[in-house]
Amino acid sequence: MAKGGYLAPDGKQKLIEKRGIEVGNIFQLGYHYTNLMSDAEYTDEKGTRQKYYMGCYGIGIGRTMAAVVEAHHDDKGILWPEQVAPAQIYLARLGNISSVVSAADVLYDRLTGAGVEVLYDDRDALAGEKFADADLTGIPYRVVVSQKTVSEGKYELKRRSEAEAQFLEIEPLIRTLAKK
């Protein structure tokens, strides 16, 4: 069995061992299924009937996602790259006060109308629980709508990979997020 440091057959280069993750498989099926089928044959260039020699391959979506998560995570959870994230925005509505509900609903409608994928967390849960879930799911941006942000006429925007949040009014927020 080959190991890191072994010399290549030419005796000049050493094998380098690195970690990897299996994303796809190739299976050699041979004639097994061909033998089970009638007329699974072709005519070769000499005019002779030949059985098909079979193989297959697969690239699994689950394995692909696992590879992305393995490469993009931190101690809080997943850090989905924007290109493959299940949603771009985690919209966390804090509270059930009508002004907060209205502001969150308007933002959701505006963002989805602009083609932005939004996961709207309207659960009756504590802010810390929602923030932890936002980090765990790894959606690239979190937007918070709360009594405080509504009273200031702004929305709290935080990128998942950054520590600091910024506060934006709705129009600059929509322009910023619709570009992502």
TORTI-194024 format. One record per atom (N, C-alpha, C): x, y, z. Coordinates in steps of 0.05 Angstrom, whole numbers, padded with zeros to 5 digits, always signed. Atoms other than C-alpha are relative to their C-alpha. Example, Ala and Ser with C-alpha at 12.3 -4.5 7.8 and 13.67 -1.06 7.14 Angstrom:
<rs>
+00018-00024+00000/+00246-00090+00156/+00018+00024+00000/-00016-00024-00001/+00273-00021+00143/-00015+00022+00014/
</rs>
This chain:
<rs>
+00017-00024+00000/+00000+00000+00000/+00018+00025+00000/-00015-00025+00002/+00026+00069-00019/-00003+00016+00025/+00000-00018-00023/+00044+00117+00037/+00015+00026-00007/-00014-00025+00004/+00066+00189+00040/+00030-00004+00004/-00029+00002-00001/+00141+00194+00026/+00011-00022-00018/-00009+00021+00018/+00145+00132-00018/+00009+00013-00027/-00010-00010+00026/+00183+00144-00083/-00018-00009-00023/+00015+00007+00024/+00146+00145-00149/+00017-00020-00016/-00014+00021+00015/+00164+00090-00199/+00026+00011-00014/-00024-00010+00012/+00214+00137-00232/+00022+00006+00020/-00020-00003-00021/+00250+00143-00165/+00008+00029+00006/-00008-00029-00002/+00252+00220-00169/-00019+00016+00018/+00020-00016-00015/+00188+00245-00136/-00011-00017+00023/+00012+00014-00023/+00158+00228-00068/-00030+00005+00000/+00029-00002-00003/+00085+00214-00057/-00007+00019+00023/+00009-00019-00021/+00051+00270-00019/-00028-00009+00009/+00025+00009-00011/-00005+00249+00027/-00015+00024+00011/+00017-00022-00009/-00063+00297+00038/-00028-00011+00007/+00027+00008-00007/-00132+00293+00069/-00019+00007-00024/+00019-00005+00021/-00191+00290+00021/-00028-00008+00009/+00027+00009-00005/-00265+00278+00019/-00012-00011-00025/+00011+00013+00023/-00302+00231-00026/-00026+00013-00008/+00025-00013+00010/-00354+00268-00068/-00014-00018-00020/+00012+00017+00021/-00365+00218-00124/+00011-00028+00001/-00008+00028+00002/-00359+00144-00139/-00001-00009-00029/+00001+00014+00025/-00344+00102-00199/-00002-00030+00006/+00004+00029-00005/-00369+00030-00202/+00004-00014-00027/-00004+00017+00023/-00345-00022-00251/-00020-00023+00002/+00021+00020-00001/-00405-00066-00266/+00006-00024-00018/-00007+00022+00018/-00374-00108-00320/-00023-00010-00017/+00021+00011+00017/-00422-00155-00356/-00024-00009+00017/+00021+00010-00018/-00466-00169-00295/-00028+00007-00010/+00027-00008+00009/-00527-00129-00318/-00005-00006-00030/+00003+00007+00028/-00514-00140-00391/-00009-00029-00004/+00008+00029+00001/-00520-00215-00379/-00029-00004+00008/+00028+00002-00009/-00588-00203-00346/-00020+00011-00020/+00018-00012+00020/-00616-00165-00406/+00002-00014-00026/-00001+00012+00027/-00635-00192-00473/+00007+00022-00020/-00008-00018+00021/-00603-00160-00533/+00015+00025+00009/-00017-00022-00009/-00557-00114-00493/+00027-00002-00014/-00023+00004+00016/-00507-00117-00549/+00003+00023-00021/-00006-00019+00022/-00474-00073-00602/+00017-00015-00021/-00016+00011+00021/-00439-00087-00667/+00026+00015-00001/-00026-00013+00000/-00365-00073-00665/+00009+00007-00029/-00009-00009+00026/-00323-00045-00723/+00005-00024-00019/-00004+00023+00017/-00311-00117-00749/-00027-00014-00007/+00026+00011+00005/-00386-00131-00751/-00009-00022+00019/+00005+00021-00019/-00385-00177-00691/-00018+00012+00023/+00017-00009-00022/-00440-00172-00638/+00016-00004+00026/-00014+00000-00026/-00411-00155-00569/-00019+00009+00022/+00015-00009-00024/-00441-00149-00500/+00012+00027+00009/-00010-00025-00012/-00437-00080-00468/+00014-00006+00026/-00015+00001-00026/-00386-00073-00413/-00009+00025+00015/+00013-00023-00013/-00419-00029-00361/+00016+00011+00024/-00010-00014-00023/-00398+00021-00310/-00019+00023+00007/+00017-00023-00006/-00431+00079-00274/+00015+00017+00020/-00013-00019-00019/-00412+00139-00233/-00022+00017+00013/+00019-00017-00013/-00447+00185-00185/+00013+00021+00016/-00008-00023-00017/-00437+00252-00153/-00024+00006+00017/+00024-00003-00018/-00483+00255-00093/-00002+00029+00010/+00005-00026-00010/-00515+00320-00072/+00007+00001+00030/-00007+00001-00028/-00508+00299+00001/+00030+00002+00005/-00029+00000-00003/-00434+00286-00006/+00012+00027-00008/-00009-00026+00009/-00425+00351-00044/-00004+00021+00022/+00006-00019-00022/-00459+00390+00012/+00018-00005+00023/-00018+00007-00022/-00417+00353+00064/+00028+00011-00006/-00026-00010+00008/-00354+00373+00026/+00001+00031+00004/+00001-00029-00003/-00376+00446+00025/+00001+00007+00030/+00000-00006-00029/-00391+00445+00100/+00027-00006+00013/-00026+00006-00011/-00325+00411+00115/+00020+00022-00005/-00019-00021+00008/-00289+00467+00079/-00008+00028+00011/+00011-00026-00007/-00334+00524+00104/-00016-00001+00026/+00014+00000-00026/-00351+00524+00178/+00018+00013+00021/-00016-00009-00023/-00330+00552+00245/-00012-00013+00025/+00009+00013-00025/-00344+00536+00318/-00030+00004+00005/+00029-00005-00004/-00416+00563+00312/-00017-00016-00020/+00016+00015+00020/-00437+00523+00251/+00011+00004-00028/-00006-00002+00029/-00438+00526+00175/+00004+00029-00008/-00004-00026+00013/-00412+00585+00134/-00005-00005-00030/+00006+00006+00028/-00448+00573+00068/+00012+00021-00019/-00007-00019+00021/-00414+00606+00008/-00026+00010-00013/+00024-00012+00011/-00465+00653-00023/-00011-00016-00025/+00008+00013+00024/-00466+00613-00088/-00016-00026+00005/+00013+00026-00005/-00492+00549-00055/-00018+00001+00025/+00016-00002-00025/-00529+00575+00007/-00029-00006-00006/+00028+00006+00004/-00600+00550+00015/-00018+00025+00000/+00014-00026+00001/-00622+00622+00025/+00022+00021+00004/-00021-00022-00003/-00584+00689+00024/-00004+00015+00026/+00006-00017-00023/-00619+00722+00083/-00015-00017+00021/+00015+00011-00023/-00640+00697+00152/-00013+00024+00012/+00015-00023-00010/-00694+00747+00171/-00011-00008+00027/+00008+00006-00027/-00703+00745+00247/-00018+00022+00010/+00019-00019-00012/-00766+00779+00272/-00001-00005+00030/+00000+00002-00029/-00761+00793+00347/-00025+00013+00011/+00025-00010-00013/-00829+00800+00379/-00023-00001-00019/+00025+00001+00015/-00901+00802+00358/-00015+00027+00000/+00012-00026+00001/-00914+00877+00364/-00007+00006-00029/+00010-00004+00028/-00954+00899+00303/+00020+00016-00017/-00019-00015+00016/-00902+00950+00281/+00024-00017-00008/-00022+00018+00007/-00847+00897+00283/-00008-00020-00021/+00011+00019+00019/-00890+00846+00247/-00003+00013-00027/+00004-00014+00025/-00908+00897+00194/+00026+00006-00014/-00026-00007+00011/-00836+00920+00184/+00014-00025-00011/-00013+00025+00009/-00811+00848+00178/-00015-00011-00025/+00015+00010+00023/-00867+00828+00131/+00005+00017-00026/-00006-00018+00023/-00854+00889+00086/+00027-00006-00011/-00027+00007+00009/-00780+00873+00084/+00000-00027-00015/+00001+00027+00013/-00794+00800+00068/-00012+00003-00028/+00013-00004+00026/-00841+00820+00011/+00018+00014-00020/-00017-00016+00018/-00792+00871-00017/+00024-00017-00009/-00024+00016+00007/-00732+00823-00015/-00008-00022-00018/+00008+00022+00018/-00769+00764-00045/-00009+00011-00027/+00008-00013+00025/-00798+00811-00097/+00024+00008-00017/-00025-00006+00014/-00727+00830-00115/+00016-00025-00007/-00013+00025+00007/-00709+00757-00124/+00020-00011+00020/-00018+00009-00021/-00672+00748-00058/-00013-00023+00015/+00011+00023-00015/-00681+00681-00023/+00003+00006+00030/+00001-00008-00028/-00702+00693+00049/-00012-00023+00017/+00011+00018-00020/-00712+00646+00108/-00011+00019+00022/+00013-00018-00019/-00762+00684+00152/-00006-00015+00026/+00004+00013-00026/-00758+00664+00225/-00019+00017+00016/+00021-00015-00015/-00823+00688+00255/-00009-00016+00024/+00007+00016-00024/-00823+00637+00312/-00001+00018+00025/+00001-00013-00026/-00841+00659+00382/+00022-00012+00017/-00023+00011-00014/-00771+00646+00408/+00017+00024+00009/-00017-00021-00010/-00719+00686+00446/+00021+00009-00021/-00019-00011+00019/-00670+00730+00408/+00026-00017-00001/-00024+00017-00001/-00610+00688+00430/-00003-00026-00014/+00005+00025+00013/-00642+00625+00405/-00001+00004-00030/+00001-00006+00029/-00656+00657+00337/+00028+00006-00011/-00027-00007+00009/-00585+00685+00332/+00017-00026-00002/-00015+00025+00000/-00556+00617+00350/-00008-00017-00024/+00010+00015+00023/-00600+00583+00297/+00010+00012-00026/-00011-00013+00024/-00579+00635+00246/+00029-00007-00005/-00028+00008+00002/-00506+00620+00260/+00003-00029-00008/-00002+00029+00005/-00517+00545+00260/-00008-00006-00029/+00009+00006+00027/-00554+00545+00193/+00020+00012-00021/-00021-00010+00018/-00498+00588+00162/-00009+00017-00023/+00010-00017+00022/-00541+00631+00117/+00018+00026+00000/-00020-00021+00002/-00494+00687+00092/-00007+00026+00015/+00007-00025-00013/-00533+00747+00120/-00023-00003+00019/+00022-00001-00019/-00577+00758+00181/-00010+00028+00002/+00013-00026-00004/-00627+00815+00184/-00018-00002+00024/+00016+00000-00024/-00659+00831+00251/-00020+00023-00002/+00021-00020-00003/-00725+00868+00258/-00010-00002+00028/+00008+00000-00028/-00740+00887+00330/-00014+00027+00007/+00012-00025-00008/-00776+00941+00369/+00020+00022-00001/-00021-00020+00001/-00710+00978+00375/+00006+00009-00028/-00006-00008+00027/-00694+00976+00301/-00023+00015-00013/+00024-00013+00012/-00765+00995+00281/-00002+00029+00011/+00002-00027-00011/-00764+01055+00329/+00021+00019-00012/-00021-00017+00013/-00700+01079+00295/-00003+00001-00030/+00004+00000+00029/-00727+01066+00225/+00022-00015-00015/-00022+00014+00012/-00671+01017+00210/-00002-00030+00004/-00001+00028-00002/-00655+00944+00202/+00029-00008+00007/-00027+00010-00008/-00596+00906+00233/+00009-00021-00020/-00012+00018+00020/-00553+00872+00180/+00027-00010+00010/-00025+00012-00008/-00498+00823+00198/+00007-00022-00019/-00011+00022+00017/-00456+00780+00152/+00008-00023+00019/-00006+00024-00017/-00449+00709+00181/+00029-00002+00007/-00029+00003-00004/-00374+00711+00174/+00013+00023+00015/-00011-00024-00014/-00365+00778+00210/-00013+00003+00027/+00010-00003-00027/-00373+00799+00282/-00018+00025+00003/+00015-00025-00003/-00401+00869+00273/-00024+00002-00018/+00024-00005+00015/-00471+00888+00250/+00000+00029-00008/+00004-00028+00008/-00491+00951+00214/-00030+00005-00001/+00028-00007+00000/-00557+00988+00215/-00006+00017-00024/+00006-00013+00025/-00589+01009+00150/-00030+00005-00002/+00028-00004+00007/-00654+01040+00127/-00008-00019-00022/+00010+00021+00018/-00697+00998+00082/+00011+00002-00029/-00009-00002+00028/-00676+01025+00014/+00030-00008-00003/-00028+00009+00002/-00600+01019+00025/+00003-00030+00006/-00001+00028-00007/-00613+00951+00056/-00008-00017-00024/+00009+00015+00023/-00652+00926-00004/+00021+00001-00023/-00021-00002+00021/-00599+00953-00053/+00024-00017+00007/-00023+00017-00008/-00544+00919-00013/-00005-00029-00004/+00006+00029+00000/-00578+00852-00008/-00008-00010-00028/+00008+00009+00026/-00607+00850-00078/+00024-00004-00019/-00025+00003+00016/-00536+00855-00106/+00013-00026+00006/-00015+00024-00008/-00514+00792-00070/-00008-00024-00016/
</rs>
